[in-house]
Amino acid sequence: MLTLDHLVVTATDLVQGTAEIEAQLGVPLPTGGRHEVMGTHNRLLSLGPDDYLEVIAIDPEGRDPGRPRWFSLDSFTGPARLTRWAARSDDLDAALAAAPPGVGTPWDLARDAIRWRMAVNDTGMLPFDGLFPALLEWQTPHPAPRLPDQGVRLTALRLISPRADALRAALDPLITDARLSIIQGSIPRIEADFTTPSGPVTLG
């Protein structure tokens, strides 16, 4: 029902955050845009034809949405780091019906010529301390094939949670991806392994 769509690196400043991730991965993040509805902006990196990495931050020139921004950006501090992930479905309503409470309600969203529906919750924090994926349904073709291919690929995604068993029970019926694993740990966090032109890299 769900397919891994993209990884989310949150940052307090988009220029600085992009530079930090470019330095770690050894490749440029050449494109991005603004989300007017949330007052955020991003840069994107292809991870192949089916998924991508997003660096996102509050846009200082954007509007105040009058509500919590997605991915808990209003309370984010520290260096840019991997904090969230998103999964897509061909039927967002059905995916939401099978998901745990708190994922959100569908919004119709757009950036330039790209259109999608996404579940947005009221608090900015997704279930399981943000480890449950944001859910979306693309209304236009997936953006990954349009991004320049820098030769970076995701090889593993680890969700580390003090409630690993419950998170696994929530995700197992919805997604099957050999790269995804759920691990017991005292502090909720996400780690991801990549192959890059300069060698293996882990973000977390």
RAFEN-V71352 format. One record per residue. N is the residue number from 1. RES is the residue in three letters. PHI is phi in whole degrees, -180 to 180 (999 if undefined). OMEGA is omega in whole degrees, -180 to 180 (999 if undefined). D_FIRST is the distance of its C-alpha to the first C-alpha in Angstrom with 2 decimals. Layout:
n:res:phi:omega:d_first
N:RES:PHI:OMEGA:D_FIRST
N:RES:PHI:OMEGA:D_FIRST
This chain:
n:res:phi:omega:d_first
1:MET:999:180:0.00
2:LEU:-117:175:3.84
3:THR:-129:177:6.98
4:LEU:-57:-174:10.39
5:ASP:-107:178:12.32
6:HIS:-158:177:15.74
7:LEU:-103:-175:18.20
8:VAL:-121:171:20.63
9:VAL:-101:179:24.31
10:THR:-97:-176:26.28
11:ALA:-146:175:29.98
12:THR:-82:179:32.98
13:ASP:-141:-173:34.26
14:LEU:-67:-179:32.29
15:VAL:-63:-180:35.16
16:GLN:-66:-180:35.87
17:GLY:-62:178:32.26
18:THR:-62:180:31.63
19:ALA:-62:180:34.83
20:GLU:-65:-179:33.87
21:ILE:-71:176:30.56
22:GLU:-60:180:32.33
23:ALA:-67:-179:34.98
24:GLN:-73:-177:32.59
25:LEU:-89:177:30.54
26:GLY:77:179:33.61
27:VAL:-140:178:32.17
28:PRO:-79:170:32.33
29:LEU:-105:-162:29.59
30:PRO:-86:-172:30.96
31:THR:-144:179:29.10
32:GLY:173:-179:27.65
33:GLY:-178:-176:28.42
34:ARG:-117:173:28.68
35:HIS:-111:-174:26.51
36:GLU:-60:-174:29.21
37:VAL:-66:-178:27.45
38:MET:-111:-178:27.15
39:GLY:65:179:30.22
40:THR:-127:174:28.48
41:HIS:-144:-172:28.57
42:ASN:-147:168:26.93
43:ARG:-131:-173:27.32
44:LEU:-125:177:24.68
45:LEU:-135:177:24.60
46:SER:-65:169:22.73
47:LEU:-114:-176:21.02
48:GLY:118:-174:20.63
49:PRO:-76:-172:18.98
50:ASP:-119:-179:15.40
51:ASP:-152:-176:16.07
52:TYR:-155:176:19.10
53:LEU:-114:-180:21.11
54:GLU:-121:167:22.44
55:VAL:-102:-174:25.70
56:ILE:-132:179:26.10
57:ALA:-151:173:29.14
58:ILE:-67:179:30.93
59:ASP:-84:-179:32.83
60:PRO:-64:178:36.50
61:GLU:-100:-179:37.20
62:GLY:-86:-178:34.22
63:ARG:-85:173:34.47
64:ASP:-77:-177:33.98
65:PRO:-72:-180:30.87
66:GLY:72:-179:32.61
67:ARG:-163:178:29.70
68:PRO:-60:176:27.98
69:ARG:-76:179:26.31
70:TRP:-66:177:22.78
71:PHE:59:177:22.38
72:SER:55:-177:25.62
73:LEU:-66:-177:27.74
74:ASP:-66:-178:30.64
75:SER:-109:-176:31.35
76:PHE:-74:176:30.51
77:THR:-138:175:33.53
78:GLY:91:-178:34.51
79:PRO:-69:177:33.65
80:ALA:-60:-179:30.50
81:ARG:-158:178:27.79
82:LEU:-71:-177:24.11
83:THR:-130:-174:22.84
84:ARG:-144:172:19.26
85:TRP:-148:-179:16.01
86:ALA:-131:178:13.26
87:ALA:-129:-178:9.57
88:ARG:-109:178:8.36
89:SER:-140:172:6.01
90:ASP:-78:-180:7.61
91:ASP:-141:-176:8.04
92:LEU:-61:-178:9.28
93:ASP:-62:178:11.09
94:ALA:-67:178:8.51
95:ALA:-63:179:6.79
96:LEU:-65:179:10.51
97:ALA:-64:-179:11.40
98:ALA:-95:-176:9.47
99:ALA:-89:177:10.76
100:PRO:-69:178:14.41
101:PRO:-60:174:17.22
102:GLY:100:179:18.44
103:VAL:-71:176:15.52
104:GLY:127:178:17.32
105:THR:-118:-174:17.61
106:PRO:-68:171:16.60
107:TRP:-118:171:19.27
108:ASP:-91:-172:20.05
109:LEU:-127:-180:21.16
110:ALA:-153:169:23.10
111:ARG:-143:-174:24.98
112:ASP:56:-178:27.42
113:ALA:-93:-177:25.73
114:ILE:-91:180:22.14
115:ARG:-128:177:20.15
116:TRP:-156:170:16.92
117:ARG:-107:-178:15.61
118:MET:-144:175:15.11
119:ALA:-78:-179:15.17
120:VAL:-122:180:18.71
121:ASN:-97:-171:20.35
122:ASP:-81:-172:24.08
123:THR:-107:-174:25.14
124:GLY:87:-179:23.52
125:MET:-109:178:22.38
126:LEU:-77:-180:18.77
127:PRO:-59:180:18.34
128:PHE:57:177:19.62
129:ASP:58:178:22.29
130:GLY:87:-178:19.99
131:LEU:-86:173:17.91
132:PHE:-74:-174:14.65
133:PRO:-72:164:13.00
134:ALA:-66:-176:13.79
135:LEU:-109:-180:10.94
136:LEU:-147:177:11.61
137:GLU:-138:-179:11.24
138:TRP:-77:177:13.90
139:GLN:-99:173:16.50
140:THR:-121:-178:18.56
141:PRO:-54:-178:17.96
142:HIS:-57:-176:16.52
143:PRO:-74:-173:19.59
144:ALA:-56:-179:19.47
145:PRO:-64:-180:21.30
146:ARG:-84:-176:23.97
147:LEU:-83:175:24.89
148:PRO:-60:-179:27.79
149:ASP:-85:-179:26.81
150:GLN:-96:178:28.80
151:GLY:82:178:27.81
152:VAL:-100:179:25.73
153:ARG:-134:174:22.64
154:LEU:-79:179:20.45
155:THR:-112:180:20.97
156:ALA:-157:175:19.94
157:LEU:-130:-178:18.42
158:ARG:-114:174:19.87
159:LEU:-102:-175:19.18
160:ILE:-108:-169:22.50
161:SER:-144:171:22.77
162:PRO:-71:177:25.40
163:ARG:-119:-174:22.67
164:ALA:-59:-178:20.75
165:ASP:-63:-180:20.22
166:ALA:-69:178:18.80
167:LEU:-65:178:16.50
168:ARG:-62:180:15.31
169:ALA:-64:179:14.83
170:ALA:-76:-174:12.70
171:LEU:-91:-173:10.43
172:ASP:-55:179:10.50
173:PRO:-72:-170:8.29
174:LEU:-106:-173:5.38
175:ILE:-144:173:6.33
176:THR:-127:-180:8.84
177:ASP:-150:-176:11.48
178:ALA:-62:-179:15.11
179:ARG:-80:-172:16.46
180:LEU:-94:173:15.10
181:SER:-138:-179:17.42
182:ILE:-121:-170:18.37
183:ILE:-126:176:22.14
184:GLN:-71:178:24.61
185:GLY:-163:-174:26.95
186:SER:-77:-178:29.29
187:ILE:-118:179:28.27
188:PRO:-64:177:24.72
189:ARG:-164:179:24.10
190:ILE:-122:172:21.93
191:GLU:-128:178:23.25
192:ALA:-140:177:22.18
193:ASP:-104:-179:24.03
194:PHE:-134:160:24.72
195:THR:-97:180:26.90
196:THR:-135:178:29.24
197:PRO:-58:-179:32.31
198:SER:-102:178:34.52
199:GLY:125:-178:32.72
200:PRO:-71:180:30.05
201:VAL:-139:173:29.30
202:THR:-117:172:27.58
203:LEU:-111:178:26.66
204:GLY:-172:999:26.38
